[in-house]
Amino acid sequence: MTIIVLIKQVPDMEKVKFDREKGRIDRSSAGTEINPFDLNALEAALVIAEKTSSKVVAVSMGPPQAEESLREAIARGADEGILLSDAKFGGSDVKATSGILSAAIKKIGSYDLIIAGIQTVDGDTGQVGPEVAGILNIPHISNVESIKDFTEESIDVVSNVWEGQYLKRGKYPLLMTVTKDVNVPRLPNFKNKMKARKAEITKWDSSHLIDIIDESRLGVKGSPTKVKKIEVPAQSQREGKIFKDSGSEAVLEMLDVFKKSRVLNKEV
């Protein structure tokens, strides 16, 4: 079996800044990491691979430095890493990104299972996985929170949707997106860290995919989504107050403050 894991390098969202003029995240303003949900996807792939003798291929689209995330994926247990990087891919929205990833998967050729995180912490759309499945014309299962059983032909999972939990069986080829509840990602071990340092990361640019996807579908040109405005909510400042009156008077004053701030009902 061949299992493909979709990985994205994302900025540290607690430190990142925003480019309000361009309506984008300024990715150069903070450190990067593998999208946390994608680590769950990788772990799911590794668990399946260990019991089915499968090959795990990590695929990522991003700038040249996204190679670091692929090396981390190998350090955690992936067999190969493929980086899709080209200036022409810059500014891709969900549709363009899904098209580029799908083209790369078609170029890889034979595969059985594709696993992705349910969403990314930067874009947070949750649309790439299902769109890739749609382009590849294969079934997909979203919101997988538990893997119950699997063989080399199918997989049984629990999918959590609005109406409740569903036990589903999917036959390969199949794409599924996983939540953080599906597992606890393992840490890299020393042997795999050494392997990752020496690993040759396959690098594809637009010229490698030109026979599969038209250039008009790449980057900004292939992105119908336009960001009109980006805003960062202002964080309210906490205010402290010390009540120095006698016990009963301090309590009454405190209750008055709570009522004015609507913490308590005025009738209390």
C-alpha positions in Angstrom: 0.0 0.0 0.0 1.0 3.6 -0.5 -0.4 6.2 1.9 0.0 9.9 1.0 -0.1 12.4 3.8 -0.8 16.1 3.0 1.3 18.4 5.2 1.4 22.1 5.5 4.0 24.3 7.2 2.1 27.0 9.1 3.2 30.0 11.1 3.1 30.2 14.9 -0.4 31.8 15.1 0.3 33.3 18.6 3.1 35.4 17.2 2.2 36.0 13.6 1.4 39.4 12.2 -1.2 40.3 9.5 -0.7 42.2 6.3 -4.0 44.2 6.2 -3.3 45.8 2.8 -2.9 42.5 1.0 -5.4 40.7 3.2 -2.9 38.0 4.1 -0.9 36.5 7.0 2.6 37.8 7.1 4.3 34.4 7.3 7.7 35.9 7.7 6.8 37.5 11.0 6.8 34.3 13.1 8.4 30.9 13.4 6.9 27.9 11.6 5.7 24.4 12.5 3.8 21.5 10.9 0.1 22.2 11.1 -1.0 20.3 14.3 -3.8 18.5 12.6 -1.4 17.2 9.9 0.7 15.6 12.7 -2.4 13.6 13.6 -2.8 12.7 9.9 0.8 11.5 9.8 0.4 9.5 12.9 -2.6 7.8 11.5 -0.7 6.9 8.4 2.2 5.5 10.4 0.0 3.3 12.5 -1.6 1.8 9.4 1.7 1.5 7.7 3.3 -0.5 10.6 0.6 -3.2 10.3 0.2 -3.3 6.5 3.9 -2.8 5.4 2.8 0.4 3.6 4.9 3.2 2.3 4.1 6.7 3.7 4.8 9.7 1.4 4.5 13.2 2.9 3.5 15.9 0.4 3.7 19.6 1.1 3.2 22.8 -1.0 5.0 25.9 0.1 8.1 28.0 0.0 11.6 26.3 -0.1 11.8 26.4 3.7 8.8 24.0 3.9 11.4 21.3 3.3 12.0 21.5 7.0 8.5 20.2 7.7 9.0 17.3 5.3 12.3 16.4 7.1 10.4 16.5 10.4 7.8 14.2 8.9 10.5 11.7 7.9 12.0 12.1 11.4 8.6 11.0 12.8 8.5 8.0 10.5 7.5 8.9 6.9 9.4 7.2 4.1 9.6 10.0 1.6 8.9 13.7 1.2 7.8 15.7 -1.8 7.9 19.5 -1.9 5.8 21.5 -4.3 7.5 24.9 -4.5 7.3 27.6 -7.2 6.8 31.3 -7.2 3.9 30.6 -9.5 2.1 28.8 -6.7 2.3 31.9 -4.5 -1.1 33.4 -3.4 -3.0 30.2 -4.1 -6.4 30.0 -2.5 -8.2 26.7 -1.5 -9.2 25.9 -5.1 -5.7 26.5 -6.6 -4.0 24.7 -3.7 -6.3 21.7 -4.1 -5.6 21.6 -7.8 -1.8 21.7 -7.4 -1.9 19.0 -4.7 -4.1 16.8 -6.8 -1.8 17.3 -9.8 1.1 16.1 -7.7 -0.8 13.1 -6.4 -1.6 12.2 -10.1 2.1 12.5 -10.9 2.9 10.1 -8.0 0.7 7.6 -9.7 -0.4 4.6 -7.6 -1.8 5.3 -4.1 -4.3 3.7 -1.8 -5.1 6.2 0.9 -4.7 9.9 1.3 -4.9 11.4 4.8 -5.0 15.1 5.7 -5.7 17.1 8.8 -9.3 18.4 9.1 -8.1 22.0 8.8 -5.1 24.2 9.1 -4.6 26.7 11.9 -3.8 29.6 9.5 -6.5 29.3 6.8 -8.9 27.2 8.9 -11.2 26.4 5.9 -11.3 22.7 6.2 -11.9 22.5 2.4 -8.6 21.3 0.9 -9.1 17.6 1.7 -12.6 17.3 0.3 -11.7 19.3 -2.8 -8.7 17.1 -3.5 -10.9 14.1 -3.3 -13.4 15.7 -5.7 -10.7 16.5 -8.2 -9.3 13.0 -8.0 -12.8 11.6 -8.2 -12.4 9.4 -5.2 -14.6 9.0 -2.1 -13.7 10.9 1.1 -14.6 10.7 4.8 -14.3 13.9 6.9 -14.0 14.5 10.6 -12.5 11.1 11.4 -12.0 11.0 15.2 -11.3 7.3 15.6 -9.9 4.5 13.4 -11.5 1.2 14.4 -10.0 -1.3 11.9 -8.2 -1.5 8.6 -7.0 -3.9 6.0 -5.2 -3.6 2.7 -8.5 -3.1 1.0 -10.6 -0.9 3.3 -10.7 1.1 6.6 -13.4 1.4 9.3 -13.6 4.8 11.1 -15.8 6.9 13.3 -16.8 10.2 11.7 -18.2 13.0 13.9 -20.6 15.2 12.1 -23.3 17.6 13.2 -26.0 14.9 13.6 -23.7 12.7 15.7 -21.1 9.9 15.3 -21.2 7.5 12.4 -19.2 4.3 11.9 -18.1 4.2 8.3 -16.2 1.8 6.0 -14.3 3.2 3.1 -12.7 1.2 0.3 -9.5 2.4 -1.3 -8.6 4.6 -3.0 -10.0 6.9 -0.4 -9.2 10.3 1.2 -10.0 11.1 4.8 -9.5 14.1 7.1 -8.8 13.5 10.8 -9.4 15.5 13.9 -7.0 15.9 16.9 -9.0 13.2 18.8 -7.9 10.4 16.4 -4.5 9.9 18.1 -1.5 11.4 19.9 1.4 12.0 17.4 4.6 10.3 18.2 7.9 12.2 18.6 10.9 11.8 16.3 13.4 9.1 17.4 17.2 9.3 17.0 17.3 6.8 14.2 14.7 8.6 12.1 16.3 12.0 12.9 19.5 10.8 11.3 17.6 9.4 8.4 15.8 12.7 7.9 19.0 14.7 7.9 20.3 12.6 5.0 17.0 12.1 3.1 16.7 13.5 -0.4 13.6 15.5 -0.6 11.9 15.4 -4.0 11.2 18.9 -5.3 8.6 19.7 -8.0 7.9 23.1 -9.5 5.2 24.0 -12.1 7.3 22.6 -14.9 6.9 19.1 -13.4 3.1 19.4 -13.3 2.5 21.3 -16.6 1.2 18.2 -18.3 -1.4 17.7 -15.6 -2.6 21.2 -14.6 -2.8 24.3 -16.7 -0.7 27.3 -15.6 -3.9 29.4 -15.5 -5.0 27.4 -12.5 -1.9 28.2 -10.4 -1.4 30.8 -7.8 -3.2 34.1 -7.8 -4.4 33.6 -11.4 -6.1 30.4 -10.5 -7.6 31.7 -7.3 -11.2 33.1 -7.5 -11.3 33.9 -3.8 -10.5 37.5 -3.0 -10.0 38.8 0.5 -11.8 42.1 0.9 -10.6 42.9 4.4 -8.6 41.4 7.2 -9.1 42.5 10.8 -7.5 41.5 14.1 -9.8 41.8 17.1 -8.5 44.1 19.7 -7.7 42.4 23.0 -9.5 44.0 25.9 -7.4 45.1 28.8 -8.2 43.6 32.2 -8.7 46.1 35.0 -8.2 45.4 38.7 -9.9 47.1 41.6 -9.3 46.9 45.3 -12.3 47.4 47.7 -11.0 49.0 50.9 -14.3 49.6 52.6 -15.7 47.6 55.5 -16.9 44.1 54.7 -20.6 44.8 53.9 -19.9 48.1 52.1 -17.2 46.4 50.0 -19.6 43.6 49.0 -22.3 46.1 48.0 -19.8 48.1 46.0 -18.6 45.0 44.3 -22.1 43.9 43.5 -22.8 47.3 41.9 -19.7 46.9 39.7 -20.8 43.4 38.6 -24.3 44.7 37.7 -22.9 47.5 35.6 -20.6 45.2 33.8 -23.6 42.7 33.4 -21.8 39.9 35.2 -24.8 39.7 37.5 -28.5 40.4 36.9 -29.6 43.8 38.1 -32.3 42.2 40.3 -29.7 40.4 42.4 
